[in-house]
Amino acid sequence: MDGVIIEMGRSHSHDVLASLSPVVTTSLARLAEGWEPSRTPVTPRKAASVVLCRDGVTGLETYLLHRHARMAFAASMVVFPGGGVDPVDRSVADPLPACGVRETREEAGVDLDATQLVPWAHWITPAVQPIRYDTFFYLAALPAGQTAADLSTETDRAAWTAPVAAVAAYEAGELAMMPPTLSILLELAGLDTVARALAVGRDRVVEPVLPEVVRAGDRWVYRYPPPPGGGAG
């Protein structure tokens, strides 16, 4: 699975979907197997996640958190700093960036301003899952003079990683990722500097992705929205 090449001009948050594997995890397949169509899905909680970036020796790097196996949601997965919107975030006009700023400070020790967040993606957890989030993903550059540190109680470790290396580790079975994380890393793998990534983000069309989990023959797969302009999803 190669990085997604982002051409010059406006990008769309659905562009990457054709590059994602449709295969779901065993645990998600079990949930889909037991799902009753008449059941009302859990209302997803609003959330924000920040893709913290810096320019490393060999190019762009992102700060990845490796979650504990005991977590109720995204156990053992590699994720970006983030979490659900809390009441304190609702004290401002737009609670989503406020949530991203707070979570990045709490989990990575990095202080950001909401104006430094650049929208990149918007994913909603599949309806069959008992814990669901409606998550907005933002890019942000590591501010000069600051250092990220693993302050989260939900992770085993955290590290700066080149997106191409993270994708390769995923393909080798060394890292586990949910589709939103993988999709973002695939796109960032095609961008060599933080400045370029932020420039792409500032001219990006972001629309929500709500994957469906459907049966295809003898297995369960993701069905994604069609790409911009139509076509198969």
C-alpha beads as a LAMMPS data file, in Angstrom:
LAMMPS data file: protein, C-alpha beads

233 atoms
232 bonds

1 atom types
1 bond types

-500.0 500.0 xlo xhi
-500.0 500.0 ylo yhi
-500.0 500.0 zlo zhi

Masses

1 110.0

Atoms # bond

1 1 1 0.000 0.000 0.000
2 1 1 1.769 3.099 -1.238
3 1 1 1.249 6.643 -0.035
4 1 1 -1.446 8.620 -1.811
5 1 1 -0.033 11.201 -4.200
6 1 1 -1.805 14.527 -3.724
7 1 1 -1.663 16.513 -6.920
8 1 1 -1.467 20.274 -7.050
9 1 1 -4.866 21.899 -6.625
10 1 1 -7.741 21.322 -4.226
11 1 1 -7.871 17.946 -2.499
12 1 1 -10.969 16.234 -1.123
13 1 1 -11.118 14.226 2.092
14 1 1 -12.767 11.350 0.186
15 1 1 -9.926 11.044 -2.344
16 1 1 -8.052 8.528 -0.189
17 1 1 -10.935 6.095 0.310
18 1 1 -10.204 4.088 -2.825
19 1 1 -6.768 3.266 -1.377
20 1 1 -8.145 1.711 1.815
21 1 1 -8.586 -2.016 2.310
22 1 1 -12.268 -2.944 2.736
23 1 1 -11.513 -5.789 5.184
24 1 1 -12.735 -5.277 8.752
25 1 1 -11.260 -6.644 11.972
26 1 1 -12.531 -9.875 13.522
27 1 1 -14.063 -8.025 16.481
28 1 1 -15.953 -5.622 14.212
29 1 1 -17.136 -8.527 12.054
30 1 1 -18.643 -10.132 15.171
31 1 1 -20.523 -6.929 15.950
32 1 1 -21.807 -6.735 12.390
33 1 1 -22.885 -10.392 12.518
34 1 1 -25.001 -9.732 15.585
35 1 1 -26.409 -6.395 14.456
36 1 1 -30.183 -6.158 13.994
37 1 1 -31.206 -3.681 11.263
38 1 1 -34.130 -2.554 13.419
39 1 1 -31.780 -1.490 16.206
40 1 1 -31.176 2.238 16.752
41 1 1 -27.447 3.031 16.596
42 1 1 -25.751 4.727 19.512
43 1 1 -25.543 8.486 18.978
44 1 1 -21.888 9.307 18.232
45 1 1 -20.131 11.675 20.604
46 1 1 -18.552 14.757 19.043
47 1 1 -14.770 14.502 19.159
48 1 1 -11.598 16.100 17.846
49 1 1 -8.182 14.668 17.041
50 1 1 -4.989 16.564 16.187
51 1 1 -2.429 15.236 13.729
52 1 1 0.637 16.877 15.228
53 1 1 3.398 17.274 12.617
54 1 1 7.029 18.292 12.515
55 1 1 9.822 18.281 9.933
56 1 1 12.213 15.453 10.811
57 1 1 15.591 14.548 9.369
58 1 1 14.078 12.584 6.484
59 1 1 10.853 14.564 6.076
60 1 1 7.476 15.042 7.702
61 1 1 6.769 13.140 10.933
62 1 1 3.588 12.715 12.979
63 1 1 3.157 12.101 16.699
64 1 1 1.490 8.715 17.222
65 1 1 0.033 7.301 20.427
66 1 1 -0.035 3.516 20.972
67 1 1 -3.156 2.732 22.992
68 1 1 -3.366 0.144 25.782
69 1 1 -4.893 -3.230 24.942
70 1 1 -7.352 -2.779 27.822
71 1 1 -9.062 0.305 26.353
72 1 1 -12.786 -0.035 25.622
73 1 1 -12.415 1.849 22.336
74 1 1 -9.588 1.466 19.805
75 1 1 -7.708 -1.000 22.017
76 1 1 -4.095 -1.601 20.893
77 1 1 -4.547 0.849 18.046
78 1 1 -2.199 3.606 16.935
79 1 1 -3.981 6.963 17.089
80 1 1 -3.416 10.707 17.116
81 1 1 -3.970 12.796 20.268
82 1 1 -7.661 13.464 20.711
83 1 1 -10.887 12.622 22.476
84 1 1 -14.511 13.516 23.039
85 1 1 -15.822 17.038 23.516
86 1 1 -16.144 17.872 27.231
87 1 1 -18.370 20.520 28.866
88 1 1 -15.357 22.814 29.288
89 1 1 -14.919 22.866 25.501
90 1 1 -18.446 24.183 25.058
91 1 1 -17.595 27.470 26.772
92 1 1 -16.387 28.813 23.413
93 1 1 -18.219 29.348 20.134
94 1 1 -16.642 26.337 18.386
95 1 1 -16.039 23.484 20.837
96 1 1 -14.349 21.140 18.334
97 1 1 -11.050 23.059 17.923
98 1 1 -11.137 23.772 21.658
99 1 1 -11.392 20.038 22.290
100 1 1 -8.451 19.370 19.963
101 1 1 -6.315 21.986 21.719
102 1 1 -7.180 20.601 25.169
103 1 1 -6.599 16.966 24.238
104 1 1 -3.230 17.751 22.630
105 1 1 -2.146 19.545 25.777
106 1 1 -3.369 16.746 28.059
107 1 1 -2.000 13.842 26.015
108 1 1 1.134 15.296 24.416
109 1 1 2.039 18.318 26.541
110 1 1 1.877 20.629 23.525
111 1 1 0.117 23.995 23.740
112 1 1 -1.699 25.016 20.592
113 1 1 -4.065 27.798 19.636
114 1 1 -7.297 26.960 17.839
115 1 1 -6.164 29.146 14.929
116 1 1 -3.256 26.724 14.345
117 1 1 -5.581 23.814 13.565
118 1 1 -6.187 23.033 9.893
119 1 1 -9.198 20.782 9.086
120 1 1 -8.195 17.558 7.337
121 1 1 -10.835 14.831 7.738
122 1 1 -14.158 13.975 9.366
123 1 1 -14.981 10.368 10.257
124 1 1 -17.962 8.809 12.048
125 1 1 -17.759 5.390 13.735
126 1 1 -19.824 2.673 11.993
127 1 1 -23.367 2.257 13.274
128 1 1 -22.805 -1.328 14.502
129 1 1 -20.280 -0.292 17.167
130 1 1 -21.434 0.260 20.772
131 1 1 -19.040 3.198 21.318
132 1 1 -19.190 5.783 18.561
133 1 1 -17.513 9.104 17.812
134 1 1 -18.156 11.851 15.294
135 1 1 -14.547 12.987 14.945
136 1 1 -13.010 15.982 13.242
137 1 1 -9.309 15.596 12.443
138 1 1 -7.020 18.622 12.275
139 1 1 -3.407 19.097 11.193
140 1 1 -1.127 21.253 13.350
141 1 1 2.587 22.007 13.279
142 1 1 4.571 21.426 16.461
143 1 1 5.195 24.995 17.714
144 1 1 8.804 26.145 17.845
145 1 1 10.429 25.529 21.209
146 1 1 7.922 22.877 22.307
147 1 1 8.477 19.142 22.772
148 1 1 5.827 16.441 22.693
149 1 1 5.711 13.957 25.576
150 1 1 3.495 10.975 26.343
151 1 1 1.256 12.259 29.148
152 1 1 -1.753 10.083 28.396
153 1 1 -2.842 7.340 30.786
154 1 1 -4.436 5.530 27.834
155 1 1 -1.232 4.647 25.970
156 1 1 1.738 2.290 26.223
157 1 1 4.042 4.695 24.428
158 1 1 4.172 7.520 21.903
159 1 1 6.688 8.441 19.221
160 1 1 7.375 10.679 16.263
161 1 1 7.052 8.546 13.140
162 1 1 7.315 9.175 9.408
163 1 1 3.922 8.401 7.826
164 1 1 5.502 6.088 5.244
165 1 1 7.175 4.110 8.045
166 1 1 3.904 3.862 9.986
167 1 1 2.059 2.602 6.898
168 1 1 4.811 0.045 6.242
169 1 1 4.580 -1.170 9.856
170 1 1 0.811 -1.520 9.463
171 1 1 1.249 -3.563 6.293
172 1 1 3.774 -5.791 8.069
173 1 1 1.305 -6.438 10.890
174 1 1 3.449 -4.553 13.400
175 1 1 0.928 -1.755 14.038
176 1 1 -2.865 -1.777 14.206
177 1 1 -4.853 1.179 12.883
178 1 1 -8.438 2.142 12.297
179 1 1 -9.340 3.411 8.802
180 1 1 -9.273 7.132 9.755
181 1 1 -5.698 6.920 11.058
182 1 1 -4.516 4.855 8.110
183 1 1 -6.174 7.146 5.584
184 1 1 -4.518 10.247 7.043
185 1 1 -1.096 8.618 7.166
186 1 1 -1.459 7.412 3.575
187 1 1 -2.046 10.953 2.402
188 1 1 0.679 12.484 4.556
189 1 1 3.125 9.885 3.214
190 1 1 2.880 11.708 -0.098
191 1 1 3.755 15.099 1.413
192 1 1 7.362 15.868 2.278
193 1 1 7.102 18.886 4.592
194 1 1 4.787 20.280 7.232
195 1 1 4.405 23.491 5.228
196 1 1 3.167 21.563 2.207
197 1 1 0.747 19.488 4.290
198 1 1 -0.734 22.602 5.895
199 1 1 -1.039 24.297 2.508
200 1 1 -2.967 21.292 1.154
201 1 1 -5.181 21.315 4.231
202 1 1 -6.054 24.989 3.921
203 1 1 -7.454 24.404 0.422
204 1 1 -9.108 21.066 1.185
205 1 1 -12.751 20.020 0.928
206 1 1 -13.680 18.050 4.049
207 1 1 -16.830 15.947 4.091
208 1 1 -17.879 13.250 6.585
209 1 1 -17.079 9.577 6.076
210 1 1 -19.488 7.111 7.676
211 1 1 -18.354 3.604 6.701
212 1 1 -20.965 0.880 6.434
213 1 1 -20.083 -2.670 7.448
214 1 1 -21.645 -5.034 4.920
215 1 1 -21.322 -8.679 3.947
216 1 1 -19.506 -9.540 0.745
217 1 1 -19.640 -13.277 0.152
218 1 1 -18.207 -15.046 3.186
219 1 1 -16.668 -11.972 4.830
220 1 1 -17.562 -8.570 6.216
221 1 1 -16.133 -5.472 4.560
222 1 1 -16.283 -1.684 4.795
223 1 1 -18.309 0.174 2.213
224 1 1 -17.133 3.764 1.851
225 1 1 -18.845 6.762 0.244
226 1 1 -18.174 7.131 -3.487
227 1 1 -15.321 9.450 -4.484
228 1 1 -16.083 13.030 -5.581
229 1 1 -17.811 12.995 -8.938
230 1 1 -19.294 9.515 -8.425
231 1 1 -17.936 6.056 -9.066
232 1 1 -17.812 2.891 -7.016
233 1 1 -17.151 3.179 -3.266

Bonds

1 1 1 2
2 1 2 3
3 1 3 4
4 1 4 5
5 1 5 6
6 1 6 7
7 1 7 8
8 1 8 9
9 1 9 10
10 1 10 11
11 1 11 12
12 1 12 13
13 1 13 14
14 1 14 15
15 1 15 16
16 1 16 17
17 1 17 18
18 1 18 19
19 1 19 20
20 1 20 21
21 1 21 22
22 1 22 23
23 1 23 24
24 1 24 25
25 1 25 26
26 1 26 27
27 1 27 28
28 1 28 29
29 1 29 30
30 1 30 31
31 1 31 32
32 1 32 33
33 1 33 34
34 1 34 35
35 1 35 36
36 1 36 37
37 1 37 38
38 1 38 39
39 1 39 40
40 1 40 41
41 1 41 42
42 1 42 43
43 1 43 44
44 1 44 45
45 1 45 46
46 1 46 47
47 1 47 48
48 1 48 49
49 1 49 50
50 1 50 51
51 1 51 52
52 1 52 53
53 1 53 54
54 1 54 55
55 1 55 56
56 1 56 57
57 1 57 58
58 1 58 59
59 1 59 60
60 1 60 61
61 1 61 62
62 1 62 63
63 1 63 64
64 1 64 65
65 1 65 66
66 1 66 67
67 1 67 68
68 1 68 69
69 1 69 70
70 1 70 71
71 1 71 72
72 1 72 73
73 1 73 74
74 1 74 75
75 1 75 76
76 1 76 77
77 1 77 78
78 1 78 79
79 1 79 80
80 1 80 81
81 1 81 82
82 1 82 83
83 1 83 84
84 1 84 85
85 1 85 86
86 1 86 87
87 1 87 88
88 1 88 89
89 1 89 90
90 1 90 91
91 1 91 92
92 1 92 93
93 1 93 94
94 1 94 95
95 1 95 96
96 1 96 97
97 1 97 98
98 1 98 99
99 1 99 100
100 1 100 101
101 1 101 102
102 1 102 103
103 1 103 104
104 1 104 105
105 1 105 106
106 1 106 107
107 1 107 108
108 1 108 109
109 1 109 110
110 1 110 111
111 1 111 112
112 1 112 113
113 1 113 114
114 1 114 115
115 1 115 116
116 1 116 117
117 1 117 118
118 1 118 119
119 1 119 120
120 1 120 121
121 1 121 122
122 1 122 123
123 1 123 124
124 1 124 125
125 1 125 126
126 1 126 127
127 1 127 128
128 1 128 129
129 1 129 130
130 1 130 131
131 1 131 132
132 1 132 133
133 1 133 134
134 1 134 135
135 1 135 136
136 1 136 137
137 1 137 138
138 1 138 139
139 1 139 140
140 1 140 141
141 1 141 142
142 1 142 143
143 1 143 144
144 1 144 145
145 1 145 146
146 1 146 147
147 1 147 148
148 1 148 149
149 1 149 150
150 1 150 151
151 1 151 152
152 1 152 153
153 1 153 154
154 1 154 155
155 1 155 156
156 1 156 157
157 1 157 158
158 1 158 159
159 1 159 160
160 1 160 161
161 1 161 162
162 1 162 163
163 1 163 164
164 1 164 165
165 1 165 166
166 1 166 167
167 1 167 168
168 1 168 169
169 1 169 170
170 1 170 171
171 1 171 172
172 1 172 173
173 1 173 174
174 1 174 175
175 1 175 176
176 1 176 177
177 1 177 178
178 1 178 179
179 1 179 180
180 1 180 181
181 1 181 182
182 1 182 183
183 1 183 184
184 1 184 185
185 1 185 186
186 1 186 187
187 1 187 188
188 1 188 189
189 1 189 190
190 1 190 191
191 1 191 192
192 1 192 193
193 1 193 194
194 1 194 195
195 1 195 196
196 1 196 197
197 1 197 198
198 1 198 199
199 1 199 200
200 1 200 201
201 1 201 202
202 1 202 203
203 1 203 204
204 1 204 205
205 1 205 206
206 1 206 207
207 1 207 208
208 1 208 209
209 1 209 210
210 1 210 211
211 1 211 212
212 1 212 213
213 1 213 214
214 1 214 215
215 1 215 216
216 1 216 217
217 1 217 218
218 1 218 219
219 1 219 220
220 1 220 221
221 1 221 222
222 1 222 223
223 1 223 224
224 1 224 225
225 1 225 226
226 1 226 227
227 1 227 228
228 1 228 229
229 1 229 230
230 1 230 231
231 1 231 232
232 1 232 233
